[in-house]
Structures are given as C-alpha cells and as structure tokens.
Amino acid sequence: MERYHPLKDLAPRDIVTRSIFEETIATRHHCVYLDVSSFREEHFERRFPTIYEGCQKAGRKEGDLIPVVPAAHYSCGGVKINEWGESDVEGLYAVGEVACSGLHGANRLASTSLLEGIIFGKLTAEKISHEVEGEELYKGELIRDWELGSSQVDLTLVAQDLQGLKQTMWNYVGPIRTKDRLKRAHAMLGELSFEIKKFYKNGILSDELIGLRNAVEVGHLVVEASMRSTDSVGCFYRR
C-alpha cells in the first residue's frame, strides 16, 4: 500500500479497494493477501470473531496470510431525496440503501446506516402518515392478475446466465470504470436482458429465475447510471 497512499493500509477504503484491484490486474492473480501476523491469535479471535470463524472454516492455520478481494455488500443510494425522504416523483419515497440523501459522502461508513435507516425511516413514515390522511386507497381488484408460464426452466441455463452477468459486472463495472468498459458492459447486458425476457417469457416462475431477472435489471441500471456519472466520488473511480 505504500505505493498508493502515505497512510498505507489505513488509507480511505475506496483507495484501498482501487489498489487491490490494480494489484490483481498487474500480477494476474485473483487476490492480494492480508498479513495479520502483528496480532496475537487470541487477540485476532476476540477482535474479529466472524472473520476468524470464516478463516477457520476455510482451513486457515495460525500465521497464514488471508486472501482478500474487493466486494460490494450493499447498494449505495440512487434515488435523490429531501430531508423527508421525498423524491421528485410525487408519492415516491426512498429510505436506506436505495436513497441518495447526501449524508454518507464519498465513503459510506458503517455508522451512517443508523441515520439512513432508522432516523430517515421515522421522518419519512411521519411525513407519509400525514400526507395520506383522507386519501382513498387504491382498489386491489384493478390490478391485473399475473400471467403464469407453463414451460419448465432449465436451472443450469439460469445459473450460467447469472455467472455471465457476474463476470461482466466484475470485469467492466468494478471499482475502476472507463468509458470503453462501460460501453462494452452496456452492450452485453442489453443483449442478455433481451434474451432472458424472450427465453424465459413462458417459464414457470422460480426464485432462481426471478433472481436472475432482477439481477440483470439492476446491473443494467447501474451501468447506465455509471455512463452518465463522470465524477469519482468514492463508490467507484471513473478513469
């Protein structure tokens, strides 16, 4: 890390992520390694019990280096809101990870989830409860019934499509993004989305099939938003 930032491994998380990504490309290796030898084993187990347990399950022995790669384990806001959780679409509110409140800045920190989820959740709920007083509820019978498919779906194909989506997102829409990578991803996801809708149109619904459809839809939206966003503000770096 000394090649990337004066704070080395205490650098901001987006810089550490970018550095790991750069190193894996440069070395053509699937990961980098975390050295925890400065910790006594009992301190490591006490301080990071979940990580320690995961390492033990993976067969790690005392003194072993820990393989690490960057990972995204949450969404980081897309729907712009005001202080009451209101978007610019009348009646549409957003709270939590889907919301862009501007509070967590370039690097979202763990403590902001309390503010984003609980505080905004309360404020938004109060606003909605006030707004809907006297409003007539939508009649559920007006919603068209879901049309169920009848064709058996090959789950091997679903799994393969999902794997293709993951590889596309990692290779072209990862921590470092460029115009050419995003254009390639946009073309590939557009084709995948079209094929999935056509191929599975009459398929029997399953958790795997719905998950694939949703994942492709979200991936496509992320790519399109990334193409419009030319600034680097922490969540990803636009080169």
Phi, psi and omega per residue, in radians:
M1 nan -0.335 -3.139
E2 -1.100 -0.315 3.112
R3 -1.387 -0.247 -3.013
Y4 -1.961 -0.483 -3.053
H5 -2.799 2.473 -3.133
P6 -1.081 -0.451 3.116
L7 -1.456 -0.006 3.109
K8 0.942 -2.174 -3.050
D9 -1.342 0.000 3.027
L10 -1.733 0.176 3.095
A11 -1.103 2.796 3.087
P12 -0.950 2.597 -2.971
R13 -1.057 -0.564 3.141
D14 -1.202 -0.581 3.115
I15 -1.263 -0.701 3.076
V16 -1.076 -0.777 3.124
T17 -1.037 -0.824 -3.124
R18 -1.096 -0.675 -3.139
S19 -1.148 -0.743 3.094
I20 -1.074 -0.772 -3.133
F21 -1.055 -0.787 -3.140
E22 -1.105 -0.716 -3.112
E23 -1.157 -0.704 -3.136
T24 -1.142 -0.608 3.096
I25 -1.236 -0.783 -3.083
A26 -1.134 -0.661 -3.079
T27 -1.647 -0.113 -3.080
R28 0.963 0.655 3.125
H29 -2.010 2.661 -3.012
H30 -1.405 -0.116 -3.097
C31 -2.783 3.042 2.868
V32 -2.023 3.079 -3.061
Y33 -2.136 2.396 3.128
L34 -1.692 2.182 -3.122
D35 -1.701 1.956 -3.142
V36 -1.930 0.399 -3.087
S37 -1.171 -0.303 3.109
S38 -1.268 -0.304 3.073
F39 -1.543 2.421 2.897
R40 -1.201 2.549 -3.031
E41 -1.007 -0.712 -3.129
E42 -1.188 -0.548 3.084
H43 -1.225 -0.729 3.103
F44 -1.054 -0.772 -3.135
E45 -1.137 -0.687 -3.105
R46 -1.299 -0.693 -3.055
R47 -1.361 -0.643 -3.095
F48 -2.261 1.184 -3.020
P49 -1.082 -0.676 -3.113
T50 -1.200 -0.787 3.107
I51 -1.115 -0.731 -3.139
Y52 -1.056 -0.791 3.133
E53 -1.086 -0.733 3.111
G54 -1.085 -0.698 3.119
C55 -1.129 -0.692 -3.141
Q56 -1.130 -0.718 3.126
K57 -1.134 -0.545 -3.139
A58 -1.425 -0.020 3.081
G59 1.574 0.298 3.131
R60 -1.202 2.420 3.053
K61 -1.875 2.760 -3.124
E62 -0.958 2.286 3.139
G63 1.638 -0.223 3.137
D64 -1.193 2.551 2.982
L65 -1.290 2.624 -3.109
I66 -1.844 2.085 3.110
P67 -1.229 2.337 -3.137
V68 -2.374 2.598 2.998
V69 -2.414 2.758 3.058
P70 -1.137 2.608 3.089
A71 -2.591 2.560 3.031
A72 -1.834 2.035 -3.107
H73 -1.977 0.253 3.063
Y74 -2.767 2.879 2.977
S75 -1.585 2.693 -3.113
C76 -2.253 1.283 2.916
G77 0.922 2.185 3.079
G78 -2.276 -0.568 -3.064
V79 -1.512 1.996 -3.091
K80 -1.251 2.293 -3.086
I81 -2.288 2.883 3.017
N82 -1.713 -2.920 -3.064
E83 -1.218 -0.141 3.106
W84 -1.885 0.165 3.133
G85 1.416 0.169 -3.113
E86 -1.475 2.358 2.995
S87 -1.563 -3.071 3.101
D88 -1.522 0.089 3.009
V89 -1.743 2.091 -3.064
E90 -0.992 2.247 3.106
G91 1.525 -0.095 -3.140
L92 -1.819 2.079 3.124
Y93 -2.003 2.710 3.114
A94 -2.469 2.416 -3.127
V95 -2.435 2.533 3.009
G96 1.485 -2.504 -2.998
E97 -1.146 -0.429 -3.127
V98 -1.404 -0.242 -3.036
A99 -1.611 2.538 3.019
C100 -1.914 1.611 -3.087
S101 -1.635 -0.332 -3.090
G102 1.486 0.057 -3.051
L103 -1.457 -0.536 -3.047
H104 -1.567 -0.096 3.041
G105 1.151 -2.752 -3.047
A106 -1.229 -0.637 3.140
N107 -2.033 1.894 3.138
R108 -1.230 2.220 -3.133
L109 -1.843 2.751 -3.025
A110 -1.010 -0.664 -3.043
S111 -1.201 -0.344 -3.102
T112 -1.257 -0.276 3.138
S113 -1.116 -0.524 3.076
L114 -1.101 -0.812 3.137
L115 -1.183 -0.841 -3.078
E116 -1.144 -0.708 -3.040
G117 -1.542 -1.037 -2.984
I118 -1.372 -0.881 -3.091
I119 -1.153 -0.871 3.127
F120 -1.157 -0.589 3.094
G121 -1.046 -0.752 3.137
K122 -1.175 -0.822 -3.133
L123 -1.067 -0.759 -3.111
T124 -1.181 -0.719 3.119
A125 -1.077 -0.714 3.114
E126 -1.121 -0.719 3.136
K127 -1.112 -0.804 -3.121
I128 -1.119 -0.788 -3.110
S129 -1.066 -0.565 3.094
H130 -1.294 -0.696 -3.069
E131 -1.224 -0.577 -3.008
V132 -1.546 -0.003 3.116
E133 -1.035 2.167 3.118
G134 1.456 -0.075 3.129
E135 -1.320 2.487 3.103
E136 -1.429 2.316 -3.122
L137 -1.254 2.565 3.108
Y138 -1.192 2.429 -3.106
K139 -1.415 2.014 -3.090
G140 -1.048 -0.533 -3.106
E141 -1.205 -0.221 3.109
L142 -1.371 -0.252 3.137
I143 -1.347 2.233 -3.109
R144 -1.151 2.425 3.117
D145 -1.097 2.545 3.100
W146 -1.207 2.358 3.122
E147 -1.616 1.923 -3.086
L148 -1.413 2.445 3.074
G149 -1.422 2.982 -3.093
S150 -2.228 -0.136 -3.086
S151 -1.486 2.412 3.088
Q152 -1.232 2.348 -3.101
V153 -1.747 2.300 3.102
D154 -1.375 1.880 -3.071
L155 -1.178 -0.366 3.062
T156 -1.139 -0.705 3.099
L157 -1.173 -0.675 3.105
V158 -1.064 -0.797 -3.139
A159 -1.104 -0.665 3.132
Q160 -1.179 -0.716 3.096
D161 -1.090 -0.715 3.140
L162 -1.145 -0.682 3.106
Q163 -1.130 -0.691 3.085
G164 -1.095 -0.699 3.104
L165 -1.104 -0.790 -3.129
K166 -1.049 -0.779 -3.129
Q167 -1.125 -0.711 3.116
T168 -1.082 -0.801 -3.121
M169 -1.144 -0.707 -3.107
W170 -1.222 -0.749 -3.064
N171 -1.282 -0.614 -2.996
Y172 -2.036 -0.310 -3.071
V173 -2.221 0.663 -3.096
G174 -1.515 -2.716 -3.089
P175 -1.076 -0.519 3.108
I176 -2.014 2.146 -3.052
R177 -2.155 2.483 3.095
T178 -2.224 2.863 3.138
K179 -1.024 -0.789 -3.100
D180 -1.178 -0.704 3.114
R181 -1.104 -0.729 -3.119
L182 -1.191 -0.658 3.094
K183 -1.104 -0.718 3.107
R184 -1.105 -0.786 3.140
A185 -1.110 -0.699 -3.117
H186 -1.087 -0.746 3.134
A187 -1.150 -0.763 -3.094
M188 -1.188 -0.732 -3.137
L189 -1.255 -0.580 3.079
G190 -1.073 -0.775 3.114
E191 -1.164 -0.744 -3.138
L192 -1.114 -0.739 3.123
S193 -1.065 -0.789 3.131
F194 -1.082 -0.803 -3.108
E195 -1.135 -0.703 -3.124
I196 -1.132 -0.785 3.137
K197 -1.088 -0.705 -3.121
K198 -1.277 -0.787 -3.017
F199 -1.222 -0.674 -3.046
Y200 -1.777 0.216 -3.059
K201 -0.949 -0.740 -3.096
N202 -1.810 0.289 -3.097
G203 -1.352 2.615 3.046
I204 -1.204 2.251 -3.078
L205 -1.139 2.458 3.042
S206 -2.555 2.893 3.134
D207 -1.056 -0.692 -3.120
E208 -1.135 -0.746 -3.115
L209 -1.175 -0.769 3.116
I210 -1.121 -0.696 3.114
G211 -1.071 -0.723 3.114
L212 -1.120 -0.836 -3.139
R213 -1.009 -0.800 -3.121
N214 -1.163 -0.692 -3.109
A215 -1.130 -0.737 3.114
V216 -1.136 -0.710 3.141
E217 -1.094 -0.809 3.139
V218 -1.144 -0.748 3.115
G219 -1.016 -0.755 3.140
H220 -1.099 -0.740 3.140
L221 -1.144 -0.696 3.117
V222 -1.092 -0.746 3.139
V223 -1.108 -0.812 -3.118
E224 -1.102 -0.708 3.113
A225 -1.162 -0.661 -3.141
S226 -1.160 -0.607 3.121
M227 -1.162 -0.560 3.135
R228 -1.415 -0.456 -3.057
S229 -1.642 1.894 -3.100
T230 -1.740 0.030 3.134
D231 -1.639 2.626 3.043
S232 -1.819 1.877 -3.061
V233 -2.140 0.434 2.993
G234 2.030 -0.913 -3.075
C235 -1.151 -0.630 3.006
F236 -2.616 2.824 -3.083
Y237 -1.911 2.111 -3.134
R238 -1.655 1.947 -3.114
R239 -1.629 nan nan
